[in-house]
Amino acid sequence: AEAALLGGGGGAPCLSGQNCTEVLTHLAEGVDPATGAPIIPLPQPFCNSVKVMNENLCFCGDAHADFPEEARVLLDNLGFVSMLCSGFGQENIGQSGRCAAGGGRP
């Protein structure tokens, strides 16, 4: 499912210049595969991946509309994730944060 998240990274302009496989693998580490529940405390590799995606405006506009269910759950709880991941910074999702400045994809 992680590879489907952003087409393996290759089709995701927001992850240009990043190691897509690493970002998506670490993203999966935040969820218990057996239960689908978040692993608390959130693992640092997971936090790093979400930060990279947030900073690269992967969550702007409708960019996440094609994400699989587990990824949309992450986005629904981005405020929770940002509190638990130290140094997260501003949330850039939908039309909020830097997305509102037109920096994100439509």
C-alpha positions in Angstrom: 0.0 0.0 0.0 2.9 2.3 0.7 4.1 2.1 -2.9 0.6 2.9 -4.1 0.5 6.0 -1.8 2.6 8.1 -4.2 3.1 5.8 -7.2 6.4 4.6 -5.7 7.5 8.3 -5.4 8.3 8.6 -9.1 4.9 10.2 -9.9 5.0 12.5 -6.8 6.4 15.9 -7.7 6.3 16.7 -4.0 8.9 14.0 -3.3 11.2 15.0 -6.1 14.8 14.6 -4.9 13.8 12.4 -2.0 14.3 8.6 -1.6 10.6 7.7 -2.1 11.1 4.1 -1.0 12.6 5.2 2.3 10.0 7.9 2.9 7.1 5.5 2.3 8.7 2.6 4.2 9.2 4.9 7.2 5.7 6.2 6.9 4.4 2.6 7.3 6.4 2.2 10.5 4.0 4.5 12.3 1.2 2.0 12.2 0.9 -1.5 13.7 0.3 -3.7 10.6 -1.8 -6.1 12.6 -4.3 -3.6 14.1 -3.9 -0.5 11.9 -3.5 1.5 15.1 -0.7 4.2 15.5 2.4 3.1 17.4 2.8 5.4 20.3 5.3 6.9 20.8 5.5 7.5 17.1 8.8 6.2 15.7 11.3 8.9 14.7 11.6 7.5 11.1 7.8 7.9 10.8 8.0 11.4 12.1 10.8 12.2 9.7 8.8 11.0 6.7 5.7 12.9 7.6 7.8 16.0 8.1 9.4 15.6 4.7 6.0 15.2 3.1 4.6 18.1 5.0 7.5 20.4 4.2 7.3 19.4 0.5 3.6 20.2 0.4 2.5 16.7 -0.4 -0.8 17.2 1.5 -1.9 20.4 -0.2 -5.2 20.8 -2.0 -6.6 17.5 -3.3 -3.1 16.0 -3.7 -4.0 13.3 -1.1 -7.3 12.3 -2.8 -5.8 9.2 -4.3 -4.0 8.1 -1.1 -5.1 4.7 0.3 -7.3 4.6 3.4 -4.4 4.3 5.8 -2.8 7.4 4.5 -6.0 9.4 4.6 -6.3 8.3 8.3 -2.9 9.9 8.9 -4.0 13.1 7.3 -7.2 13.2 9.3 -5.0 13.1 12.4 -2.2 15.3 11.2 -2.7 17.6 14.2 -2.2 14.7 16.5 0.9 13.6 14.5 2.3 17.1 14.6 2.0 17.2 18.4 3.7 13.9 18.9 6.5 14.5 16.4 9.0 17.0 17.9 9.9 19.9 15.7 7.1 19.3 13.3 6.4 22.9 12.5 3.5 24.3 10.7 0.9 21.9 9.2 0.7 22.3 5.4 -2.5 20.5 4.5 -5.5 21.3 2.2 -5.5 25.1 2.0 -3.7 25.6 5.4 -0.2 26.7 6.1 2.0 27.2 3.1 -0.6 25.5 1.0 -2.7 28.6 1.2 0.0 30.6 -0.5 -0.5 28.6 -3.7 2.6 26.6 -3.1 0.8 23.3 -3.3 -0.6 21.3 -6.1 -4.2 22.1 -7.1 
